Amino acid sequence: MSALTDLLDIRTPVLLGPFGGLSSIPLVAAVSAAGGLGSYGLYGYDAERIRTTVAGIRAATRRPFGLNIWLPRGDEVEPGVEHDDYAAALAPFFAEVGAEVPARPAAYLPSLDEQLAAVLEAAPAVLSVVFGVPSASLVDEAHRRGIRVIGTATTVAEARALAEGGVDAIVATGAEAAGHRVSFLRPAEDSVVGLFSLLPQVVDAVDVPVIAAGGISDRRGVAAAFALGAQGVQVGTAFLATAESAANEAHRAAIRATPAEDAVLTRAMSGRLARGARNRVVADIEAAGSIAPFPAQNWITGRFRTPAGQQNRGELQSLWLGQSAPLARYETAAAAFAELAAGVPS
């Protein structure tokens, strides 16, 4: 047992990346049952949905699991008069899926306090956070309830800030990773560091276990991460391609077909920088040059992305994937986990 496996009460130091919007209970349960840490992303979930989700996870596995929360950066916009213009700019995409252009909502996101209250009540084994440093009071309350706290860093400075904030472990996430760049001290565009550079520097800078993320899809990536000082790995794309994930067939096909150079960073789908395939909707929104700030863009595109997903129309979805997507060759979570576990030093 390593310090990380002891800390998280898991057998194998392989963590599931907590997909915001693409998490599934079967995938969380499969990773936890295999001896790793299944993690579920709660982006946009209100308290009732969190409670329902946690009940579903607990019905599917008795093993430890984690829940993930996005911390506010302070630059989030609220629904205002600009909403109608933002939504109208995307009207052709709504027409394609047979949906109405959405009216302005009362809020784009539930409150952080509501989410945290539900998470603390649920008392998962792990609370992971992105886009910031959790408050001292949150860390203290989580620890009081037996919850470990994991922070996420894209730079050495962010890792130091998280360690000073009292987190139990840190995910060092390289620029190769799928989905949102979760930078919080500097703009995301100024925090694009590859994992091979980031990981050993974070390990040298902090005194808590470091978990490597970004571009790890098989045993070779796992072995490399441990050689650079990681005590565990967090994997997203390789699990997203499996049958247990919430990704539809168009998304899985994109993962297997997208070469590293076509896994691009874009603000088109959410208003924040994120890595995925450059499909038609990304190209069209970028060409139009009108992208609403976060979370307005994410909320609005979500209203056509959902029916597009139901219709298996990959050209109108957020096809999040990392630069090692072609290595995501495993059909089931069990097969992906076994391959990753083979790279953990004995």
N, C-alpha and C positions, 0 to 999 in steps of 0.2 A: 504493500500500500504506500502511495506517495502522500505528501502533504495535501495535495488537492483531492485525491480520492478519499482520504480520511475526512477532510473538511466537508465534502459534499455527500459522504456516505454512499459512494458508488464504487463499482468494481473496476471499471475501465474508464480512463480519463478522456472520454469522447463525449462532447456535448452537442446537442442539436441546436443549430441556429434558430432563434425565435423569430419566425417570419411574421412581420406585421401584415395581416390580411390574408396570409396563405397558410397559417398554422392549421393543424388538424389534430384531433384527439387520437385517432389511430396511430399517427406518426409519433406523437409524444409518448404514447404508451409503448410502442415498439422499441424505441430507443432506450427508455427507462428499463423495460423488461430485459433488454439485452445486457444491461449492466452499466449503461451510460446515464447521462442526464437528459431526459426529454425536456424541451422548453417550448412554451407557448407564448406567442406575441399578442399583447392585448391592445394594440393601437386601435383607438376609436371605440373601445368597449365601455359601456356604462356599467354601473355596479351590478345590476341584475344579470346582465350578460356574463359578467365575470363569475358570479356565483354559479350560474348554470354551467359554464364551461368547466370550472373547477370540479363540480359534482360529476361531470362526465369523465374527466380525467381520472378522478378517484375511483369511479366505477370500472375504469379500464385497466388500472394498474395500482398496485400497492407500493411501488417503488418511488423513490424521491423524484421530484420534477421541479422545474422552475417556471416562473412567470416573468414576463418582460414588460416594462413600462418605458414610454418616451417621456423624458423630462422636458418641460418647456424651456426654450432658449431665450424667450423674451421678445423675439421678433415675429411671433405668430400674429396674423391678422384676424380680426373678428368680422362677421358678416356685415357688410355695409352697402351703401348705394352702388358701389363699384361691382357688386356681385353680378348684376344683370349683364353688364358689359363683358365680364369674364366668361360667363356662361354662354352668352350669344356668340362669342368668338369660336366656340366649340360646337355650335349647332349642327354642322354637317355630320359629326360623329354620332350625335343622338339620333339623327334621321336614319343613319345606316342601320342602327339596331332597333329601330321602331320605338324609341323612347322620347318623352317630352323633355325639353330643356328645363332643368330644375329651377324652381323658384328659390329665393333666398331663405335659408333655414334660420332658426333662432340661434343656433351655434354650430360651428363646424366640428367641435370635439367636446366630449364630456370633460368635466373638470378633473384636474389632477387629484384634488382632495378626495373626490368621489371614488376614483379608481384606487388610490392608495388605501383608503379605508376598507374597500372590498378585498384587496390583496392581503392586507394585514390580518383581516378577519379569517381569510382562507388559510393563512399560515403555510404556504408552500415551503419546500426545503430551501429554495433559492428565489430571491428577487433580483433580477438583473435590470440595469438601467442603461439607457443610451442618451446621448445629447447633453450630458452634464454630470455634475457631482451631486450625489444625494445629500440632503441636509443632514446635519449631525443628529437632529431629533428623529429623522426617519431611520437612520442607521441604528440608533440606540433602541428605538421601538422594535425594529425588525429583530435585532439581537435578543431583545427581551422575550420575543415570541419564538425564539429558536430558528429564525430565518437567516440564512447567509446572504450577503449582499455582494453582487458582482457588478463592477463598472466596466465601461468600454472606452478604449482610447485609440485614437488614430495618430497621435504624436507622443513623444516622450514627455513633453510638458503636461499633456492631459493625463498621462499615467501617473506622474508625480502628484498632480492635483487630486486624483482619485485616491491614491495611497494616503495622502495627508487627510483626506475626508473620511478615512476609516473603513474603506471597503475591504472585504475578505479576500478577493481575488480580482484580477484585471484581465479582460480580453484585449489583446493587442491585435487590432484588425487592420490588415494591410489593404492597400488600394486595389488589390485583385478581387476583393470580396464582392459578392452580389448585393444588390439593394442599396439602401441609403448610406451615404458617408456620414457617420455620426459624430463629426467634428464639432467641438464646442468652444474652444479657446480662440481659434482663428477660422477664417472662412474655409469651407470645405475644399475649395480650389487650391488653397495654400497649405493643405494638410494631406496631400496625396503622396503617401510614403509606402513603398512596397514592403511586404512582410519580411523578406530577408534582411532588409535594413532596419526596420522598426523593431522586430522581435528581440534581438540580442541587446539592443540599446535600452529597451524597456526592462528586460530582465536585470540589466546592470543598475538600473535607476531606482527600482522599488524592492521592498522586502516582503512582498506577498506573492503567492503563486500567480504565474502568468499563463494565460491560455492563448494559443495562437489561432488566428482566424484569417481567412483570405487565401484562396487558391489551393486549398487542401481537399483533394478528392479521392486519394488512394493511400496505400501504405507508404509510398515514397514521400509524400508530403508530410505525413505524420512523423516519419523517422527524421526528416529534415527539421521539423519544428522542435522535436526533442533535442536534436543535436545543437540547436541554437538556444537552448535553455528553457523551453516551454515545459510546463508540467501537465499540460493537457491541450486538446485541440477542440475548436468549435467549428462545425461543418454545416454549411447551408445547402449549396447547390446540389451536391451529391445525394442528399436526402430529398431535396425538392423534386428530383427526377424519379423518385420511387412511387410505387403504386399507392402507398399509404398517405402521400401528401395531398394537399388540397389543390395542387396544380392540375389543370385540365390537360387533355392530350396535346392540344396545340402548344401549350407551355412546355410540356415535357419534350416534345419534338424540337422546339427551339433550343432547349438546353443541349440536346445531343447534336444539333446541327450548327451551332454558332461558334466560329473560331474565336480565339482570344482577342484578335484585333477588332472584332465586331461587337465585343461586349463593351459598350460605350457608357460614358458618364453623361447624364442629361438631367436637366430640371423640367423637362417637358411634361412629365406625368404628375408630379407632385408639387413642384415649386422649390424642391430641394434636390441637391445633387445626388443621383443614384445611378447604380450600374445595372444595365440590362441590355437586351438586344435592340438594335436600331430597326424597329419595324416601321410600317407605314405611318402609324399615328405619331410616333416620335418624330420621324422625319418631317411630317406635315406641320406639326405644332412648332418645331424649331424653325422651319422655313417661314412660317407666318410671323415669328418674332414677338408674339404676344403671349407671355406666360404669367399667370397670376401668382402672387406670393403664396407661400405655405401658411396655413393648410387649405386655403381656398382652392388652389389648383387641384390638390389631391382629392378634396371632397367633390368637386365638380366632375373631374374625369372619372371618379369612382362611380358616378351615376350612369355612365355609358360603359365603363369597363365591366361592371357586374353582368349586364345582359350580354355583352360581347363574350364573356367567359362562358355563360350558359349556352351560347350559340357556338362555342368552340372557334371563335374568330380571333385568332392570334394576332392579326394585324391591328386590332383595336384594344389590345390588352397591355398591361404592364408586364413585360416578360423579363422579370428580374433573374439575372444569372451572373455568375462570376467568370473570371478569365480562364478558369480550368474546367469550364462546362463540358468540353469534349471528353473529359476523363470521367464524367458521371455516367457510368455504364451499367449501373446495377438496378435491377427491376424491383427489388424489394428492400425495405429498410433493414431486414436481417442480413441480406447479402452485402449491402453497403457498410453496415456496422462491422461485419466480420472482416471485410477488406481493410477498413480503417484500423481496427483493433490489431491487425497483424503487424502494423507499423509501430506499435507501442513497445518501447524497450522492455525486455523481461528482467 
